[in-house]
Amino acid sequence: MARPDSPTRGLLRGGLPRGGRVWVVTTAVGATLLVVSAIVFVVSSGTQGLTLHAEAVHVADETLRVATVARAQVAMANHFASIERELGVDVAEELLISAAQGESALDLIGLGIEQLEVSGGEVTVELAAAFAEFDALSRQVLDLIEEGRSSEANRIVAEDLEGPYATAFALLQAERDRQLGEVAASDESMARLGDIAQVLLALLIPAGMIIIYRELTLRMHRQAELKMRLEAERAVGKVREDFVANASHELRTPLTIVYGMAQVIEEHPEATAGVKELATSIVNEAEDLHRMVEDLLTTSQLDADALKYVIEDVSTTAEVDEVIAPMIRSGGQIETHAEEALVAVDRMRQRQVLRNLISNARKYGGAEIRLSGRLLGGMYQWTVSDNGKGVPAEIEERLFQRFVHRGSLVTAPGGVGIGLSIVRALVEGMGGTIEYAREGGWTQFRVSVPLAKSQASVIAREPALGERRTHRPTSHAASILGDEAHVP
């Protein structure tokens, strides 16, 4: 007895699987086409053979008729020559007509024999020899009559001519009868094939129509089922996106409270060193958690095609402190060097891009991290560098895909594996590009964003153009909180 989940059970419940139905339909259609093609081929060959046999019968009949005419005209010429010799009656004109017609008939006999062979008839050696002898004797009779030797011509007609003629006539008649038999056999075979073709077509055409109709019906059902599944998946996706968005918004409130309370504890003058260390760890973890929540919210907006960009002119040097300040709380150092320029970007999204790249460098890169910016080819290029080992070669091509990190790991500790994919989506959404490079022992992520239309309105801010600064840890609350996009 078959198990409930066995293939046999599945066949009993739902019939053949889709692959089996396709194979059956394909085989049936192929067999039908093969049978029809075979019938067409056989009918075509039979028709061609029937035509050849019929042509051979016609040629044999015509040759027999011409042979009879030739024999009669040669005998008539001989008779006219005997009358002229014995009775002295002037029959020269009639003699010439009979001789000419006899020669023409003999020529036509030769052409008939050749055409019979071309038409597929069998010209035996005996048949060819008999007609050749009859032709030679008949022409000899006509030559003798023309030379006035009618007595010799009369002797050949009386003694020699009849034998070859009778033999050739009988052999040609036998060949004609054989060809008639072939015609009858071909006609009977064609009739049988016609009956078979009619039966097959009468069965196969309705069967084919039934199979095609059944397949079309099944296809329509599958399409309807697929449409329902697609709509269900869209509904599930919408619910998932709404959940992520709502959860991200809801998480911001407790994160804000945790973040603010940890800062208060950290800066409280009576807090011990151990308490401050714990508060600093809470601030750092809250910072990482907020970045993850922000990434999840951005991902849901990207999937729903609901992410909007507010493009404005933003000063590059003014952004450096805003981006770096919340990132240095854990005790690391970030060296910055940004040329003054105005870029046309979404301010909050640009900060999110730079923070994700710096966070990525802090987690997976070296101890030294640099953030630089410069004008390059009509664009402004941000570069986040670290002196780490870089990205494994096997994942360089997939580096900006979701859930791809270090080697064969789906994601890396401390993240959800979507940071770089979000960076690329945000950069491209603002009209820029991002690339990864390994240069001089440094891992570099280069982000190019468009410049503002007018560089004349750039407001000079510290640090001055080309000034290089090293950002060190600070406990100032404003530098910790950063911008609104960063703090829950």
Secondary structure as GFF3:
##gff-version 3
##sequence-region A 1 488
A	DSSP	alpha_helix	7	14	.	.	.	ID=ss1
A	DSSP	alpha_helix	18	87	.	.	.	ID=ss2
A	DSSP	alpha_helix	92	118	.	.	.	ID=ss3
A	DSSP	alpha_helix	125	146	.	.	.	ID=ss4
A	DSSP	alpha_helix	150	159	.	.	.	ID=ss5
A	DSSP	alpha_helix	162	267	.	.	.	ID=ss6
A	DSSP	alpha_helix	273	303	.	.	.	ID=ss7
A	DSSP	beta_strand	311	315	.	.	.	ID=ss8
A	DSSP	alpha_helix	316	324	.	.	.	ID=ss9
A	DSSP	three_ten_helix	325	327	.	.	.	ID=ss10
A	DSSP	beta_strand	334	338	.	.	.	ID=ss11
A	DSSP	beta_strand	342	346	.	.	.	ID=ss12
A	DSSP	alpha_helix	347	364	.	.	.	ID=ss13
A	DSSP	beta_strand	369	376	.	.	.	ID=ss14
A	DSSP	beta_strand	379	386	.	.	.	ID=ss15
A	DSSP	three_ten_helix	393	395	.	.	.	ID=ss16
A	DSSP	alpha_helix	419	429	.	.	.	ID=ss17
A	DSSP	beta_strand	433	439	.	.	.	ID=ss18
A	DSSP	beta_strand	442	450	.	.	.	ID=ss19
A	DSSP	beta_strand	468	471	.	.	.	ID=ss20
A	DSSP	alpha_helix	477	481	.	.	.	ID=ss21
###
